[in-house]
Amino acid sequence: MWVTVALVVVLIALIWRYTGRPKGLPPGPTCYPFIGNVGLFKPSDAVQANRKLRKQYGDIYTVMFFHKPMITVHGYDNIRELLVKNVDMFLERPITIINGVFNKGKGLMWSSGPVWEEHRAFALTTMKKLGFGKHSLQGQIMEEVDCLMDEVDKFENKPFDIHHALNTAVSNVICSLLFGKRFDHDDTKFKNLIKLLNKMFASTNPSSPAFVFPLLRFLPGSGFHNMEKSFRDIDAFTKEIIEEHRRHFDENNINDYVDGFLFEQTQKKNSTFTDEQLIISVREFFGAGTETTATTLRWAVLFLIHHPEWQRKLREDIDALLAQSHPKMEHKEQLPRVEAFILEVQRHANIAPFAIPRAPKKDFCYNGYNFPKGICVCFALDSVLMDPDIFPEPSKFKPERFLDKDGKCTGEPKEKLIPFSTGQRSCVGEYLAKMELFLFVTRFLQKFELKPENSNCLPSLEPVLGLTNQPKPFNVILVKR
């Protein structure tokens, strides 16, 4: 009998040890044996679910995925304290299905330690040489803007879904930097790449338990087998282009990112500059450089349809300054209402409700809570973008919140808007994205009047959460001016 009791006690202790919340972590919902908090909410409902958890447990709480804890941090002050003031502590990534299974610790966005440090430095240096972070890059962007204008003009005032055209244009900007060339909108291989990117974005949800507990990917319905296949197919496209670059490589003529990487391979034998590292980095550039910008532009089109009064105001400003001349980044400061509109689109659309997770490099204590080394820490950017103390009436679309009394786009709301996250590991492509958003939106308003397919039934503003908050499919009518 005593042996049986002892075994039961040991079993209960083991269950609690491996599924209960470790002592010292932030509070959180009740854990259940074995599963912890798995099933607490659907991944597609992650934004609303985390808002409710915040109300119940405060700005910092823990959710358990089986025996693995994940800490979520809310609020501008907390996020800034951890990612900016304690930047060296939170430069690492936790082990997830992306870096632990698919990327095997390689790449740029999901890597950590020496690999990340070396390749971030290389990426920034190489991109800078190619015009990244300079106004000179706007020539490549404007080429794509004008190609997009020609492409959508083919629809001749007929309703159509602009999703594919926007993704193609934005992806071509990335192609110019990575491969030194653009693709025609009708190119078969490139159209297939866009489809693969769309599949990858749709099948990825960082709020899924399988994201932080990779073994779950083998369960039926997890969706991660689709993601893995998309990764393989995108990588196959990249391999072909790398081999083409290698056949024509000239170390005295470095035209793009792949050329720069191949040059490093010739200089650094037995280093981390492997083909696999290059392939994964290119895939990450496509993911980060296409999805967020193209999705933001789709939301911009949607908000222009919903707010024709703002469409009129912006067009008046643009016409007065530029007429039909090409916009340039030098004009941004002279078009404060255009910038304010774009900032409000980024805020209200809430494209990336959660930043890519971080992990402390060693045990850390904050606000009396333990943050163990390597634990998955999620930062809820949503809590900043929808903060009523920073953005009064956050549920309303009000671009004027970013304008001061003199009509300039400046002030606290602009300073505290962090759609690209913050700190040293914020989005590498932030400058490029800001250029694209301004140039695309301004040119659209110069060339077209945007109208809904049905003025009596406007398309939904309810988002669909995948890798990002995407608008539901909708059609738009572009009337040429």
Buried (B, 14 or more C-beta within 10 A) or exposed (E): EEEEEEEEEEEEEEBEEEBBBEEEBBEBBEBBEEBBBBEBBEBBEBBEBBBEBBEEBBBBBBBBBBBBBBBBBBBBEBBBBBBEEBEEBBBBBBBBBBBBBBBEBBBBBBBBEEBBEBBBEBBEEBBEEBBBBEEEBBEBBBBBBBBBBEBBEEBEEEBBEBBBBBBBBBBBBBBBBBBBEBBEBEBEEBBEBBBBBBBBBBBBBBBBBBBBBBEBBEEEEBBBEBBBBBBEBBBEBBBEBBEEBEEEBEEEEBBBBBBBBBBBBEEEEEEBBEBEBBBBBBBBBBBBBBBBBBBBBBBBBBBBBBBBEBBEBBBEBBEEBBEEEBBBBEBBEEBBBBBBBBBBBBBBBBBBBBBBBBBBBEEBEBEEBBBBEBBBBBBBBBBBBBBEEBBEEBEEBBBEBBBEEEEBBBEEBBEBBBBBBBBEBBBBBBBBBBBBBBBBBBBBBBBBBBBBBEEEEEBEBEBEBBBBBBBEEBBBBBEEE
